[in-house]
Amino acid sequence: MVTPNSDTPYSFVWMDLRAEPMVISVPAVEAKRYYSLQLVDFNTYNFGYVGSRTTGNVAGSYLVAGPHWTGPTPAGIRRVFRSTTDIALGLFRTQLFDPADIDNVEKVQAGYEAQPLSSFSNQPAPPAAPALAFPKFEKDLVRSEFFAYLDFALSLAPALPEDRWIRGELAKIGVGPGKTFEFGALSLEDEAEILLGMKEGQRKVEAAVASFGRDVNGWRVGSPFGDAAFFHGDWLMRAAAAQAGILGNDGVEAMYPMAKVDADGQPLDCSKASYTLTFPKGRLPPVEAFWSVTMYDGKTQLLVENPIGRYLINSPMLPTLKTGADGSLTIYIQSKSPGPDRESNWLPAPDGPIYVVMRLYWPKTTPPSILPPGEGTWQPPGIRKT
């Protein structure tokens, strides 16, 4: 499950790029509001960004092309992005300042547009691509029909240079575009070998997830997301990234330190303790856009219903938060109110296991910075038991 957030309401557009490119247009967005369009292909590569960090908050139109398109850049297009696969996803994130701001966010979202290139250029549409024969998808079929899903996915993902050798190996056993790997036709001995191999592969992925990033004061800090050049054929890292947090941003766009333990390495559990997170004066998360700290139920991975309707504390809330005499900012992490004088800084927690995610949108690249991930000059302070 992808950990949800209430910082940046999402907008999605799936794009079939086989017949022609798509054009995505964005409105002018007020300068103080962060937004981004993350372009992700079927390989889970982030192949481009539009938004506050990369293109600014001005209006513009951008072309998203598939791997086989060879046309010229049309008039009115600010930039061309090329997907490595025939299917791609556009994921918009639009900053929400507070609950009362939702109507303003929806107005921005209403300005996002997607249309085929022929429509944008007022030209006749090319012949439509054949209808996609999506395999039946049910959770229970993932294991028994895994290779049918794989054949389908590979049919929409031309091999990159670093993929060709493994594609060749798969083709030898009948796996790949246009092929049908008949798992049920194998001997029991061969079926067992395949299943053992899949189990071992899953074990390696889970081990990579568990060891991902660096331990910094009880936070796991890392960034396993990027484009094809970033992964460069490291399929284990790509699989671990997808399992840990598919559709995650590049580190330069956002960083996501996660804490499941306190500064002493003990599991966070608000049925057993209360906690504080203190940022010394001048040591708030260093960002160009904004930061947040969000509470999650350790069992469900979901936001936590609470009596004050607060799911996070973020930088837009700073004017309403209280600081200490030394200028530090303390967040109170507990299941019950810390009292009227501290409730402005209370991050409500469930009465049980928890985890906390810190988000740094558009992190600064000059010191102090969380970049490079886990090695920067700024580190998140540890969560401490009170």
C-alpha positions as CSV (number, residue, x, y, z in Angstrom):
1,M,0.0,0.0,0.0
2,V,1.2,3.5,-0.8
3,T,1.2,5.6,2.3
4,P,-1.5,8.3,1.7
5,N,-1.1,12.0,2.5
6,S,-3.3,15.0,3.0
7,D,-0.6,17.6,1.9
8,T,-1.2,17.4,-1.8
9,P,-4.5,16.2,-3.2
10,Y,-3.8,14.0,-6.3
11,S,-5.0,14.1,-9.9
12,F,-4.3,11.2,-12.3
13,V,-4.2,10.8,-16.0
14,W,-3.4,7.5,-17.7
15,M,-2.0,7.9,-21.2
16,D,-2.1,5.4,-24.1
17,L,0.7,6.6,-26.3
18,R,0.6,3.9,-29.0
19,A,-1.2,5.9,-31.7
20,E,0.0,9.4,-30.9
21,P,1.4,11.5,-28.1
22,M,-0.6,13.3,-25.5
23,V,-0.5,17.0,-24.6
24,I,-0.8,18.0,-21.0
25,S,-1.6,21.7,-20.3
26,V,-1.3,23.3,-16.9
27,P,-2.7,26.7,-15.7
28,A,-0.8,29.4,-14.0
29,V,-0.6,28.5,-10.4
30,E,-0.1,31.2,-7.6
31,A,3.5,31.5,-6.8
32,K,3.2,30.4,-3.1
33,R,1.4,27.1,-4.0
34,Y,3.6,24.1,-4.8
35,Y,2.5,21.8,-7.5
36,S,4.1,19.1,-9.6
37,L,3.3,16.7,-12.4
38,Q,5.3,13.5,-12.1
39,L,5.4,11.4,-15.3
40,V,5.8,7.7,-14.6
41,D,6.0,4.9,-17.2
42,F,5.1,1.2,-17.1
43,N,8.7,0.5,-15.9
44,T,8.0,2.7,-12.9
45,Y,10.6,5.1,-14.1
46,N,10.0,8.8,-13.4
47,F,10.8,10.1,-16.9
48,G,9.9,13.8,-16.3
49,Y,8.5,16.6,-14.2
50,V,6.5,19.7,-14.7
51,G,5.8,22.1,-11.9
52,S,7.1,24.5,-9.3
53,R,10.7,23.1,-9.2
54,T,11.3,22.3,-12.9
55,T,9.1,24.6,-15.0
56,G,7.8,27.2,-12.6
57,N,4.2,28.1,-11.9
58,V,3.5,29.5,-15.3
59,A,0.8,28.2,-17.7
60,G,2.1,25.9,-20.5
61,S,1.6,22.8,-22.6
62,Y,3.9,19.8,-22.6
63,L,4.0,16.8,-24.9
64,V,4.3,13.2,-23.7
65,A,5.4,10.8,-26.4
66,G,5.9,7.0,-26.4
67,P,9.1,5.2,-27.3
68,H,8.3,5.0,-31.1
69,W,7.1,8.6,-31.9
70,T,9.4,10.5,-34.2
71,G,7.5,13.6,-35.1
72,P,8.7,17.3,-34.8
73,T,7.9,19.4,-31.7
74,P,4.6,21.2,-32.5
75,A,4.1,24.9,-32.0
76,G,2.9,25.8,-28.6
77,I,4.7,23.0,-26.8
78,R,7.2,24.1,-24.1
79,R,8.9,20.7,-23.7
80,V,8.7,17.1,-24.9
81,F,8.9,14.2,-22.5
82,R,9.5,10.6,-23.8
83,S,8.2,7.5,-22.0
84,T,10.1,4.3,-22.3
85,T,6.8,2.4,-22.5
86,D,3.5,2.8,-24.5
87,I,1.5,3.4,-21.4
88,A,2.3,6.2,-18.9
89,L,0.9,7.9,-15.9
90,G,0.7,11.6,-15.1
91,L,0.4,12.2,-11.3
92,F,-0.4,15.7,-10.2
93,R,0.2,16.9,-6.6
94,T,-1.3,20.2,-5.7
95,Q,-0.5,21.8,-2.3
96,L,-3.4,22.1,0.2
97,F,-2.6,24.8,2.8
98,D,-5.4,23.8,5.2
99,P,-8.9,22.2,5.1
100,A,-10.5,25.6,4.2
101,D,-8.2,25.7,1.1
102,I,-9.8,22.7,-0.7
103,D,-12.0,24.8,-3.0
104,N,-8.9,26.7,-4.2
105,V,-7.1,23.4,-4.8
106,E,-10.0,22.1,-6.8
107,K,-9.9,25.3,-9.0
108,V,-6.3,24.6,-9.8
109,Q,-7.0,20.9,-10.5
110,A,-9.9,21.9,-12.9
111,G,-7.2,23.7,-15.0
112,Y,-5.2,20.6,-15.7
113,E,-6.0,19.3,-19.2
114,A,-4.9,16.3,-21.2
115,Q,-5.7,15.7,-24.9
116,P,-4.3,13.8,-27.9
117,L,-1.7,15.7,-30.0
118,S,-4.1,15.7,-33.0
119,S,-6.8,17.5,-30.9
120,F,-4.2,20.0,-29.6
121,S,-3.0,20.7,-33.1
122,N,-6.5,20.7,-34.8
123,Q,-5.4,17.9,-37.1
124,P,-7.1,14.7,-38.1
125,A,-6.5,11.9,-35.7
126,P,-4.3,9.0,-36.7
127,P,-5.7,5.5,-36.9
128,A,-6.6,4.2,-33.4
129,A,-4.3,1.6,-31.8
130,P,-5.9,-1.8,-31.3
131,A,-7.9,-2.3,-28.2
132,L,-5.8,-3.5,-25.3
133,A,-6.7,-7.0,-24.1
134,F,-6.1,-6.5,-20.4
135,P,-5.7,-9.8,-18.6
136,K,-8.3,-10.5,-15.9
137,F,-7.0,-9.1,-12.7
138,E,-7.9,-10.5,-9.3
139,K,-5.7,-10.6,-6.2
140,D,-5.8,-14.4,-6.0
141,L,-4.7,-14.7,-9.7
142,V,-1.4,-12.8,-9.2
143,R,0.5,-15.9,-8.4
144,S,-1.2,-18.5,-10.6
145,E,-1.4,-16.1,-13.6
146,F,1.8,-14.1,-12.9
147,F,3.3,-14.9,-16.3
148,A,0.2,-13.8,-18.2
149,Y,0.5,-10.4,-16.5
150,L,4.2,-10.3,-17.3
151,D,3.7,-11.1,-21.0
152,F,1.1,-8.3,-21.2
153,A,3.3,-5.8,-19.4
154,L,6.3,-6.6,-21.6
155,S,4.3,-6.1,-24.7
156,L,4.0,-2.4,-23.8
157,A,7.6,-2.0,-22.7
158,P,10.2,-2.2,-25.5
159,A,13.5,-3.5,-24.2
160,L,16.1,-0.9,-23.3
161,P,19.8,-1.7,-23.9
162,E,20.2,-2.8,-20.3
163,D,17.2,-5.1,-20.5
164,R,18.0,-7.0,-23.6
165,W,20.0,-9.8,-22.1
166,I,17.4,-10.7,-19.5
167,R,14.6,-10.4,-22.1
168,G,16.6,-12.9,-24.2
169,E,16.8,-15.3,-21.2
170,L,13.1,-15.0,-20.6
171,A,12.3,-15.6,-24.3
172,K,14.1,-19.0,-24.1
173,I,11.4,-20.2,-21.7
174,G,8.5,-18.6,-23.6
175,V,8.1,-15.4,-21.6
176,G,7.8,-12.1,-23.4
177,P,5.7,-10.0,-25.8
178,G,3.4,-12.2,-28.0
179,K,4.4,-15.3,-26.0
180,T,2.4,-17.5,-23.7
181,F,4.2,-19.2,-20.9
182,E,2.1,-22.3,-20.0
183,F,2.9,-22.7,-16.4
184,G,0.3,-25.4,-16.0
185,A,1.9,-27.5,-18.8
186,L,5.1,-27.9,-16.9
187,S,6.1,-31.0,-15.1
188,L,5.6,-31.0,-11.3
189,E,9.4,-30.8,-10.9
190,D,9.7,-27.7,-13.2
191,E,6.6,-26.1,-11.5
192,A,8.3,-26.5,-8.1
193,E,11.5,-24.9,-9.4
194,I,9.7,-21.9,-10.8
195,L,7.7,-21.4,-7.6
196,L,10.9,-21.7,-5.5
197,G,12.6,-19.2,-7.7
198,M,9.6,-16.8,-7.4
199,K,9.6,-17.2,-3.6
200,E,13.4,-16.6,-3.4
201,G,12.9,-13.5,-5.6
202,Q,10.3,-12.1,-3.3
203,R,12.5,-12.8,-0.3
204,K,15.3,-10.7,-1.9
205,V,12.9,-7.9,-2.6
206,E,11.6,-7.8,1.0
207,A,15.2,-7.9,2.3
208,A,16.1,-5.0,0.0
209,V,13.1,-3.0,1.3
210,A,14.1,-3.7,4.9
211,S,17.6,-2.5,4.3
212,F,16.7,0.4,2.1
213,G,18.2,3.8,3.0
214,R,20.2,4.8,6.0
215,D,19.3,4.9,9.7
216,V,19.4,8.5,10.8
217,N,18.3,9.1,14.4
218,G,15.6,6.4,14.1
219,W,14.5,7.6,10.6
220,R,15.0,5.6,7.4
221,V,16.3,8.1,4.9
222,G,16.8,7.2,1.3
223,S,15.4,7.8,-2.2
224,P,15.2,4.7,-4.5
225,F,13.2,6.5,-7.2
226,G,14.3,7.9,-10.6
227,D,14.5,7.5,-14.3
228,A,16.0,4.7,-16.4
229,A,19.5,6.1,-16.0
230,F,19.1,6.2,-12.2
231,F,18.3,2.4,-12.0
232,H,20.6,1.4,-14.9
233,G,19.4,-2.2,-14.9
234,D,19.2,-2.6,-11.2
235,W,15.9,-4.6,-11.1
236,L,16.2,-5.5,-7.5
237,M,16.3,-1.8,-6.5
238,R,13.4,-1.0,-8.9
239,A,11.3,-3.8,-7.4
240,A,12.1,-2.8,-3.9
241,A,11.2,0.8,-4.6
242,A,7.9,-0.3,-6.2
243,Q,7.0,-2.5,-3.2
244,A,8.1,0.1,-0.6
245,G,6.3,3.1,-2.1
246,I,5.4,2.8,-5.8
247,L,5.1,6.2,-7.5
248,G,7.5,7.8,-5.2
249,N,9.2,11.0,-6.2
250,D,12.8,11.6,-7.2
251,G,14.8,12.8,-4.2
252,V,15.3,16.2,-5.7
253,E,11.5,16.6,-5.9
254,A,10.6,15.2,-2.4
255,M,12.2,13.3,0.4
256,Y,10.2,11.0,2.7
257,P,12.0,10.1,6.0
258,M,10.1,7.4,7.8
259,A,10.2,6.5,11.5
260,K,8.9,3.3,13.0
261,V,11.3,3.4,16.0
262,D,12.3,6.1,18.5
263,A,15.7,7.7,18.9
264,D,16.7,4.7,21.0
265,G,15.6,2.1,18.4
266,Q,12.5,1.0,20.2
267,P,9.2,0.5,18.2
268,L,6.9,3.5,18.4
269,D,3.7,2.5,20.3
270,C,1.4,5.1,21.8
271,S,-0.3,2.5,24.0
272,K,2.9,2.3,25.9
273,A,4.4,5.8,25.7
274,S,4.1,9.4,24.6
275,Y,6.7,11.0,22.4
276,T,8.1,14.4,21.3
277,L,9.8,15.5,18.1
278,T,11.8,18.7,18.6
279,F,13.4,20.8,15.9
280,P,16.1,23.1,17.4
281,K,15.9,26.8,16.4
282,G,17.0,27.3,12.8
283,R,16.9,23.5,12.1
284,L,13.5,23.0,10.6
285,P,13.4,20.8,7.5
286,P,15.2,22.7,4.8
287,V,12.9,23.1,1.8
288,E,12.1,25.4,-1.1
289,A,8.4,24.5,-0.9
290,F,7.1,23.1,2.3
291,W,7.4,20.2,4.8
292,S,5.1,18.1,6.9
293,V,5.0,15.4,9.6
294,T,2.1,12.9,9.2
295,M,0.9,10.2,11.7
296,Y,-0.1,6.7,10.5
297,D,-1.6,3.7,12.2
298,G,1.1,1.1,12.5
299,K,-1.5,-1.7,11.7
300,T,-3.5,-0.3,8.8
301,Q,-1.0,2.2,7.3
302,L,-3.8,4.7,7.2
303,L,-4.4,8.2,8.6
304,V,-5.7,8.2,12.1
305,E,-9.2,9.5,13.0
306,N,-8.9,11.8,16.0
307,P,-11.0,14.3,18.1
308,I,-9.4,17.4,16.6
309,G,-9.4,16.2,13.0
310,R,-5.6,16.7,12.6
311,Y,-3.6,14.3,10.6
312,L,-0.3,16.2,10.2
313,I,1.7,19.2,11.2
314,N,3.3,21.2,8.4
315,S,5.1,24.4,7.7
316,P,2.0,26.3,6.6
317,M,0.8,25.8,10.3
318,L,3.9,27.5,11.7
319,P,2.1,30.8,12.6
320,T,-0.3,28.8,14.9
321,L,2.4,26.6,16.5
322,K,4.1,27.5,19.8
323,T,7.9,27.6,20.1
324,G,10.0,27.2,23.2
325,A,11.9,29.9,25.0
326,D,15.0,28.8,23.0
327,G,13.2,29.1,19.7
328,S,12.8,25.3,19.2
329,L,9.6,23.7,17.9
330,T,8.3,20.6,19.7
331,I,5.6,18.3,18.3
332,Y,3.7,16.2,20.8
333,I,3.0,12.7,19.5
334,Q,0.5,10.9,21.8
335,S,-3.0,9.3,21.9
336,K,-4.4,11.8,24.4
337,S,-4.2,15.6,24.4
338,P,-1.1,17.0,26.0
339,G,-3.3,19.8,27.5
340,P,-4.7,23.1,26.3
341,D,-1.3,24.9,26.4
342,R,0.3,22.3,24.1
343,E,-2.6,21.2,22.0
344,S,-1.6,23.5,19.1
345,N,1.5,21.3,18.7
346,W,-0.3,18.0,19.2
347,L,-0.1,15.3,16.5
348,P,-2.8,12.8,17.5
349,A,-1.9,9.2,17.5
350,P,-3.8,5.9,17.9
351,D,-3.6,3.9,21.1
352,G,-1.2,1.4,19.6
353,P,1.7,1.0,17.1
354,I,2.4,4.0,14.9
355,Y,4.8,5.2,12.3
356,V,5.6,8.8,11.2
357,V,6.5,10.1,7.8
358,M,8.2,13.4,7.3
359,R,7.8,14.9,3.8
360,L,10.2,17.5,2.4
361,Y,8.8,18.9,-0.9
362,W,11.4,20.4,-3.2
363,P,14.3,20.0,-0.6
364,K,17.1,22.5,-0.7
365,T,20.2,21.4,-2.5
366,T,22.6,23.7,-0.7
367,P,23.6,23.3,2.9
368,P,21.8,22.6,5.2
369,S,20.2,19.9,3.0
370,I,18.9,16.4,3.4
371,L,20.6,15.6,0.0
372,P,22.3,13.4,-0.9
373,P,19.7,11.2,0.7
374,G,20.9,10.1,4.2
375,E,24.2,11.8,3.8
376,G,23.2,15.5,3.8
377,T,24.2,18.3,6.2
378,W,20.7,18.3,7.7
379,Q,19.4,15.3,9.6
380,P,15.9,14.7,11.0
381,P,16.0,14.8,14.9
382,G,15.1,11.6,16.7
383,I,11.6,11.0,18.2
384,R,12.0,10.7,21.9
385,K,10.0,9.0,24.6
386,T,8.6,11.4,27.3
